[in-house]
Amino acid sequence: MIRIVALIRNFREDMRFAARQVRRAPAYAIFTILVLALGIGTVTAMFTISYGVLLKPLPFRADHQLFDVVESTAKGDETFAASYPEITQLQQEPRALPTWHLPRTM
């Protein structure tokens, strides 16, 4: 019980000291608060971006069944791009994959 009272007393003394320092040098206090806010905002933005790019699941019903559409030329070169008409043609062919998974709406 004595430790809790001492902790509360120390906290109140620290808050009084902080208030006196802010009154003595308000520009320094404002600058320090702005730097802290900028740092917290930057870290939050980085975690948000890394979650959205790296950790968030893909917006597909069966994302473990995704595949690349690869087109080979006569020389053996492979291109990894398919146009929308090519994809719709592949969807209509009976030899194509049995199910096409379209993106879920966000």
N, C-alpha and C positions, 0 to 999 in steps of 0.2 A: 504494500500500500504506500509505503514511504517513497519507493522508487517512482511510482506513478505520479505522486504529488511533485516530486523533484523534476520529473520529465515535463510536466505541465508548466511548472515555474520557469524552467529553462526555456521552454518554447515561447512563453510570453515575453521573457527578457530578449530573446532573439528577435521576435517580431517588433518590439519597441526599438531595438537597435537598428533593424532594417528600416523602420519608418523614419528614424532620425537621419540615416544616411540618404534616404530618398529626398528628404527636405533640404539637406545640405547640397546635394549635387543631383538635381532633377534631370539634367541632360544626360548624365552618365546612366542613371537608372532607366530612362526611356531607351537609350541606346542598347543597354544590356537586355531589356525586355524584348526589343525588336530583334536582336540577334538570336535570342532563344526562340522566339516565335518563328523566325526564318528557318532555323535549324530543325525545329519540330515539323514544320510544314514540308521541308525538303525530304526528311526521312519518311514522312507519311506518304508523300508523292512517290518516292522510290519503291516503297512496299506495295503501294497500289498498282504501280506499273508492273512490278515483278510478279504479283499475284495474277494480274490480268493476262500477262504474256506467258508465264511459265507454269503456274500452278492451277489455274482455273481449267476445269474440264472443257473439252471441245464441245461446241454446240450441235452435236449430232446424237441421234438416238443410239446408234451402235458405233461409237468412235473407234472401237477396237477392230472394226472391219473396213477402215478407210484404205484406199489404195490410190496409186498414181496411174494416170492414163498416159502411156508412153507411146509415141509414134516413131517408127523406124523408117529411115530413108533407104534407098537402094545401096548407098555407100556404107550403111550400118550406123549412121549417126542417129542418135536418139534425141528427140525433142520432148520436153516435158510440158508443153502447152497444148491445150485442146480448146477449140472455139465452142461456143454454145451450140451451133448447128451440129458439130461433130458429136457432142455429148448426147444431144437428143436423138441423133441417128443411132448411136450405140445403145441407147435405152430401148429403141424399137426393135433392134435385132434380137432374134431368138437365142443366138449363141452368147449373148452378153450375160453378165452376172445376173443371178435370179432376182435380187432386190437392189434397188438404188436408194441409198439413205440420203435424204435431203436435209439441209440444216434446219434446226429448230428455230423458231422465232424467239428473240430475246425478250 
